[in-house]
Amino acid sequence: MHRRIAVLMIAVSFCAVTAARVAADDAALSPKFVQELYEKVKPSLVGVQYTYNGELGKQEFVGEGVVVGEDGLVMISMSLTPEQIPDEQLTDFKILIPGDEGKEFEGVFQGRDERSNVAFVKTKEKQQWPAIKFEEATVNVGDSAISVGLLPKAAGYHAFVTEPKICAVLRGPVPQVLVSADGLASMGSPVFNAEGKAIGLVNADLNRSVILNDPSNPMSPLQPPARIYVPARDFLQSLSDPPIAGHPLELPWMGITQLTGLPKEVAEFFHLKGQPAVQVGAVIPNTPAEQGGMKPGDIIVKMNGKILERGDEPDEAAEILMRQARRLKVGTDVTFSLLSAGDPSAPPRDVTIKLAERPMPANRAKRYYASDLGFTARQLVFEDTYQRKLPADFKGVVIALVKPSSAAATGHLENNDLVTQLNRQPVTDVDQFEKVYKDFRKENPKEPVVLEVLRGVNTEVIRIEPPQ
């Protein structure tokens, strides 16, 4: 009897606390509170415009930005500046101030931050703008949220607000919070809690346009409404250590690939029931991982003495691990506790790996555009030779782009073809390719170009006739 009364009292207390929290939440989100927050946030929302100036021509794009530094530093979703586009093709940045006056300021692209999938732009001249301060905060299902964003160009970039409820807090490589069908504001919009704290960013949604000036569908950024935002803890590091113009971030690298999370039955075989673990598929020779003693098939159970973070699916543990490692500094020592796949009964062994700088990515490789034939050749990078199982010193260039309806497209040249010969002359690198191509075209403006390319495991000969 006493136990039943105690349980009833606990239930009543829980309901009272929940009711009180909901009542307080609703009181906080009064029309007056929302209006005041809206007016406070509006001056910190700007449009970010840039011109893509590349092989496919010139086009202006505008997306939403959030002022995060009083000196004029603006954060945008990296979706607005896709990482496959080289920095040099992103030009003429401007920061647009919404409103009747239509002010704009020259901007400088600071760079993209792959650690958090955000990018930064800064005004050329120092400003004194009100900045939004993001902070980490716990949210619960049923809590109210407020999202303030910008309407598309067709609506004059006018600020608007939405008030969804928190539906679920998801765990995974990128932490995400799901909200109700009311939805969130535009891509790049800040999200606030019932206390008015900036707790997240609408950062990525495959079903939602990040572009605010799409002439083909002027209202596309609002259709359908976004329902997922990224909590602030995911990008606070980027705010405290943003990229600097002309100095791309140095990202760390270990030299391990093909990581997979252990399925439940495999984990139990290794006596890891209920514990996330990650198996190493390949260790690249002469890399920090090999030098530290990691071997293919090893199972990672701890990083720096801590059990791995769990995702909603086993494979997400591998993605979470790599994302955490990517946020460390080059030169940092990382200790992994490993089980050997060949000896499940052996105790874990510790190996320490000193993180090196990641090899040059493709979007930073030197490029040459053969405008008459409509293709771009770029410098080989480590990823090209490793994926094709070629020697690290292999010579050639990679086709980075084939322009639609161009002579190169008609000649069946394809993206990712690896060019080894140009008119029967061996290709060594992109500088030599450019010189040989220009010399040949100058002397033979109407003659076809013959490329020998490696496509998969096959060698193909591509003959491209120039426009007559």
LODO-963645 format. One record per residue: z, x, y of N, C-alpha, C in turn. Coordinates in steps of 0.05 Angstrom, whole numbers, plus 5000, padded with zeros to 4 digits. Atoms other than C-alpha are relative to their C-alpha. Example, Ala and Ser with C-alpha at 12.3 -4.5 7.8 and 13.67 -1.06 7.14 Angstrom:
BEGIN
500050184976515652464910500050185024 499949844976514352734979501449855022 
//
This chain:
BEGIN
500050164976500050005000500050175025 499849824977502050555048497350165004 502649854999495650945030497849835012 502150174990491350335043500349965030 499550034972494550235111499250255015 500849754987493550965128497050035002 502949994999486150935110498949815021 500850194980485450305152500550105029 499449894974488750645211498150225008 501949794995484251245205497249895008 502650134995478050795203500049875028 499850134974480450405264499950215022 499949784981481951055301497250125004 502749894999474951325284498249825016 501750194986471650685308500750005030 499250004972475750705372498950245015 501149764987473751425386497049985004 502950034998466451275371499349815023 500650204979466550655415500650125028 499349884974469951045471497950205008 502149814994464751595466497449875009 502550154992458951105468500349875027 499650124974462150735526499950205022 500149784980463151385564497150095005 502749924999456051575547498349805017 501550214986453250915573500850005030 499150004972457550965636498750235015 501249764987454951665650497149955007 502850054995447751415644499549755015 500450224982448450895697497550055016 502449954983442250785741500550205022 499449814978445751165797500050284990 499949735011447151765752497250104994 502849925007439951785726498450065025 501449964975437251715797500850275013 499049754988441652285822499050254984 501049775016439652745764497050045005 502950004995432352565775499450155026 500449874974432752765848500850295000 499149725002436453405831498050174985 501849845017431453625778497250025011 502750014989425053435814499050255013 500949764986424754055859499650244982 500349775019425154505798497749974980 502350055017419054215764497450065016 502549924986412254525782497749984981 502449975016405154535758499250304999 501049735003402555195731497049994993 502950015004395055295738499050294996 501449745003390755865713497149954992 502850025008383456005699499550174975 501049855024380956185630497350115008 502549874993375456695644499250184977 500749855024372556915577497149954992 502750025011366456895532498949725002 500950285001366256135533499749895029 500350094973365856105609502650005015 497650034984370955915662501049725001 498950274998375655325662502950025009 497350014990381955135698501849824982 498150155015388154895662502649975016 497550044987394554595689502049894980 497850105017401154495652502549995016 497450024986408354365669501650254997 498249775001413154925687502749925011 497350044991420654955698501050255015 498949774985423655395752502650084987 497549905013428855825717501250245014 499049784983429756365770499749935029 500250074972431356265843498050165015 502049824987426556835859497149914995 502750105005420556425833499150034972 500749975028420756545758499849724987 500650265012417755955720499550044970 500449995029418055825645498149774992 501950195010412455465609499950014969 500449995029411055275537497750194994 502149815007406955815503497449864991 502450155007402155265480498149985023 501850004977399355275551498350255002 501549755000397155995542499950104971 500049935028395256055468499950304995 499749725004396956725439497550144991 502549875008389956845411498250085023 501549934976387256895482501150265012 498949754988387857605510501049965028 498950034973391957685573498050025022 501949954978386057945613498249765005 501750244996382457275603501549775013 498450204986388156895636500350095029 500249894972386856965711500849785020 499750174976388256665780502349804996 497650185004395256385765500949895027 498950124976397955895816502349814991 497750185005404455505820499749775020 500550244983403354795846502649855004 497650164993408854415882499249715002 500850284999408153675866500949875026 499350154975408253205927497649965017 502150074982404252965985498750245013 501149774986403453646017498250184983 501849855018400253965955500150305004 499749714997403054665966499450144974 500349825024401055225919500550295008 499249724995403355945912498650174979 501249815019399856535880502150094980 498149935021402956715814499050254985 500649775017403157315767500949934972 499350055027403057215692501850224990 498049805010409257565664499550074971 500549955028407357485591501149784982 499150195021408557095527502350124984 497749925016414957125487499949864973 500350125026413557015413502749954986 497450045012421057035398500849705003 499150284994421856335429497649825005 502450174994414656085439500049895028 500250074972415256075514498650225015 501349804983411656445570501149975028 498949994974413256625641497950075021 501749954976409756615709501950045023 498349954977412656875774498350005026 501449994975410656775846499850295011 500449734989407757395881502150065020 498049964980412557305938502649874991 497450105008419957205927500649735013 499450274990422356485934503049954999 497250095002428856115942499949714990 500450265012427755535895502549924983 497850085018433055125859499250044970 500649945027433155365787501749834981 498650155021435054985724501450214982 498449835017440555325684500449864973 499850115027439855185609502550114987 497649915014446055225565500149864973 499750115027447755115493502149784999 498250235002451054455476499649864973 500250155025452554065413499249715006 500750284997449153395406500449854973 499550175024450552825357498149774999 501750235003446452265329501249775015 499050224984446951675376500450075029 499649924972447952095439497549935016 502250044982443751945499498950265011 501349774988438752445527498349915024 501750064977434852475592497950225002 502149814998428152815598498549945026 501550034974424752935666497550174999 502549855001417553135669498049925022 502150064980411053105708497849834987 502350165009405552585701497550175004 502549854998398352835693498850005028 501349984974393753015751499149725010 501050274993390952305749502249835014 497850154987397852065771501450185021 499049844978398852615823502350184993 497849835009403653035781502849895009 497550134991409052535800502150034978 497849975020415852645766500849734989 499050255013418352135716502250074980 497649955017424352045670499949814976 499650165024425651795600502850024990 497250005009432251615566500149944970 499850065028431751675490502850054988 497549945015437351705438499450224980 500349805021438552285391499949864973 500350135027436152085321500850194977 499449815021436952725280499950285012 500049714993438553465288499050154975 501449885022433753855244500650305000 499749715003434854555217497550114988 502549885009429155025203499450255015 500749754985425555645229500349975030 499550074972425455315297501849755001 498250244999431454855309498749785017 501250224986429154165332501849765000 498550244998432253525355498149765003 501850245000428852855340501349785017 498950224983429652285390498649744993 501050265006428251545388497149955010 502850054994421451215397499549975030 500450004971422651175473498650255008 501449754995420351895471501050165023 499249814979420952485518497850025020 502049974979417252675581497850204991 502349845006411253145585500850274987 499549745012410553805547500850205021 498849814981414654345581502249895016 497950134984419853845607502850084990 497249955009427354005607501349744990 498550225011432153555569502950045007 497249994991439153385593501749814983 498250185014445253075561501449815020 498750204983449752525588501850125021 498549864979453653045628498250135021 501949884981447353275664499550294995 500649735007447053945629497250034987 502649955011440254235613500350134972 499449925027440454295537497650054983 502449955017433254355513497449985016 502649994988425854395526498049864981 502250125016419953965501497950224998 501449755001416454575475497550004982 502449995018411454415419499749734986 500650265014408153785392497050004995 502949985007401553815354498649745008 501350254994400253085371499949945030 499750044971401253175446498650225016 501449814984396953515498501950145020 498349864980400254055541498550025027 501749984976394554015592500349755017 499650234982395853575653497549935016 502550064984388653595680497649984982 502250035019384353405620498249785010 501750204988378353045651499049804979 501150175021376152755583502049784993 497950195006382852395574502350045019 498149944979386852395639503049954993 497250075006393152075609500950104973 499449905027393152465543502750124997 497449895004399652825557502249804994 498050215005403252155551499549854975 500850175024399951905487499750184976 497650165001403651885441502350155013 497749854988410452055472501250204981 498749795016413652695447502749904990 497450095011419752575402501750234990 498449775009422153285388500350205023 499649794981425353795434501450234986 498749755010427954505422502650045015 497549954986435254625437500150265015 500049774983436855135490500750264986 499249755013439955635442497650154989 502349875011433055775415498650185020 501549844980430356065481501850125021 498349874980436556305518499650305001 500549725000434957015496497650075018 502349964983428156955530500649985030 499350034971431356725595501650255009 498449774992436157325595498350264998 501649755004430657825574497049925000 502850104999423857545597498150245000 502149794997417357945592499550075029 500749914973415158345653497050055001 502949974997407958345678499250294995 501049735007404058935649501550144979 498449875020409359095598500649804977 499550195021408558665535502650074985 497549965015414958565495499550174975 500049855025416259065440501449844979 498850155022417358655378500550184976 499349835022420758955317498449944975 501650025024417559065249501350154978 498849875023420059235180497950104980 502049925020413759255137500349854974 499850175025415358695087498449755005 501750234997410758115073500449814976 499950205021410057495029502949934991 497250085006417357295035500149714991 499750275009419256664997503049944995 497350095006425656264992500349934970 499650055029428656194922500449714994 499650285009427855504890502849984986 497450055010434255194864500450124972 499649905027433155374791499950304998 500149715000431356094806502650115012 497549914988437456164852502349994980 497950035020441955914796499850224979 500349785020438956434748501250265010 498849764988441256974797502949955009 497350064993448056644803500449965030 500050054971446556424874500149705006 499950294997447955684866501249925028 499150094974448455364935499850215022 500349784980446856024971497150055005 502849944994440256125007499450304995 500849725006436456754986497050015004 502849964994429657055001498950234983 501149795016425157454954497750145015 502149834987420758024979497650014982 502549995016413557974956498850285000 501349744998410758634982501450175021 498949804981413359265016497750195007 502349844992407959625056500850295000 499449715001407760375043500350125027 499549844976410360855096500949835024 498850184979414060305134503050024999 497049985000421460245153501249884975 498850125024422659785093499950194976 500249815022419960285043501850245004 498349764994423460865077503049944997 497250075003429960475075500949944971 499450045028429460345000499649724990 500650275009427159624996497650014981 502150005020422659464936498949724996 501150275005417858894919501649864978 498450155019421458344882502949985007 497250014992428158494914500749735012 499150264990432257874932502150055022 498149964978435657875000502049785000 497950205000442357524999501750015025 498549984975445557785064498550185019 501049834979443458085130502350085018 497749894984448558525166502649874991 497550105011453958255120500349705001 499850294998452557515134498149864981 501750165018449957005085497649885017 502450104986442856775103500449715009 499950274990441956155144498249814984 501550195017439555545106498249825017 501850194988433655105124500149744983 500150255016431854405099498550044974 501549935024427154725048500550294993 499449735008428055365007498450215016 501749814987422055715039500850045030 499349974972424955595109502150225003 498049784998430456105094498550265006 501649764994424956645094499150015029 501050024972422056405160502350045020 497649974982429056365191500850305001 499349725001430557075168498250175017 501949844985424257365198500249945030 499750084972425256975263502550135012 497649864990432357265269499550295003 500549714998429857965255498250065024 501849964978424357875308501450015027 498650004975429657775360501850245005 498549754997432858455349498350205015 501449794985431059075389498850214981 501249775015426359615364502050235000 498149785003430560185338502749924988 497550105011436159735313500250054970 499549975029439159885244500949734989 499450265013439259265199500750064971 499249965028443059255133499649754984 500650225018440658805077501550044974 498850005027444558635013497949894981 502250075018439558604956500849984971 499950015029439258384884497450104989 502449915013434258704837499049784982 501150215017429558204805499950084971 500149915028429258634743502750024986 497349985012436758644732501949805014 498450214987440057984751503050054999 497149965003446958224727501050235018 499149774984447058844772501249905027 498850084974451458794835498050055022 501849954977448058754903500250285010 500049744988446059404935499249975030 500650014972445759535010497950205008 501949824988439759845045500049965030 500150014971439260005119497250075009 502749964990432659945155500150025030 500249974971431260205225497449865009 502350154992426559715259498150165018 502149874984420060005285498649805018 501550194983415359705337497749894983 502150145014410459195310497350135007 502749904994403259465303498649825020 501550154979398459235357498849754988 501250255010396558505348497149985010 502950034994389258275352499549925029 500650104973390057935420500450225021 499849784981391658615452498050224994 502049805007385958995419497750005020 502249984982380259245461497649854990 502250175008374158785461497550085016 502649974986366758825479498449754994 501550245002362558205492497050065004 502949984999355058245476499049745010 500650264988353157695524497349904993 502750105006345757675507499849874972 500050115027347157525433502349814996 497950205002353657145443502150064979 497849945018358857525402501850215013 498049814991365157925415500950174977 498949815020367058545376502650125011 497549894990374158805379500950234981 498849775014378059415357501449914974 498550065024380759425286503050045005 497149974998388259325281501150014971 498849965026393159445224499649754982 500250255016392958715201497349974987 502850025011385358755191499850174974 500349825023385659345143502049934978 498150075021391959115107499249764984 500750255014389558415091497550044983 502449955016382858685066500450234979 499449785019386359235026498250245004 501749784993382459775063501850245009 498549774990384760485081500849965029 499150034973388760525145498150125020 501849864982383460985175497149904997 502650125004377660525158498649965027 501550014975372160525211498449745002 501550234995368859925242501149835023 499050194980369759335289500049724988 499850275010371658605277498749815020 501150214983367758005303502249815007 497850174991372957635345499149725008 501050264992368457075369497049994998 502950055000361556785358499649755016 500450224981359356335415498249794987 501650215012356755655391497249995012 502850034992349155565394498850265011 501049744990348256305410498150124979 501749855019343356795378501650104977 498349905022349157085338500649774980 499450235017350856385311497549934984 502550065014343456265293499550214978 500449795020343456935256502250004979 497950045020349556705216502150225000 497749834996354457215243502549825000 497650175002361556955230502450155011 497449884991368457055260501350154976 498649825019372457605224498250174983 501749805013366257955198500850285009 499449724993367758705196497550165000 502649864996361859085224500450304994 499849715007360859775192497650165009 502449864991353759935215498649835021 501650124980349559775276497350145000 502749885002342059885265500150254983 499749795019343760335206501650245010 498349794990348360755248502949934996 497250075006355660785224501649945026 498350084978360660445271502850134996 497449875002367060825286502249845014 498050164985370660415339498549835021 501250194982369459905394498650145023 501349854978367760425448497350104991 502549905011362460745404498149784995 501850235005359760065384498849905026 501050094974359159865457497850185011 502049804990355460505476497449984984 502450015017350660475417498449745005 501350264995349259735430498650005027 501250004974347959825504497650185001 502349815000343460435493497649884986 502250125015339360065441498849765016 501050234986338859435483498450085025 501449914976336659825545497250104993 502649895008330960165507498449794985 501450205016329259555463501049725007 498850264992330858915502499149774983 501050235015326758465456500250044970 499949955029328258785388502549884988 497650115014333058475337502150214995 497849825007339858775323500749944971 499350035029341558905250502850114996 497249925005348958915231500549994970 499050015028351859105164502949935002 497250104997358358715155501349974973 498450055023363858665105501249725003 499150284998365257925092501549944974 498450025024370957835043499750264984 500549765016369158324987497150074998 502949965001361658274998499050125025 501449884977357058675043497549835006 502350174991352058265083498550155021 501749894979346258475127499249775018 500550214981345658045190497950095020 502149934981339358055231500149795023 499750184977340057755301497750045020 502249984981333957605343501049935028 499250064973335157635418498349775012 501650214987332957045462497650125012 502649904990325657145480499549885028 
//
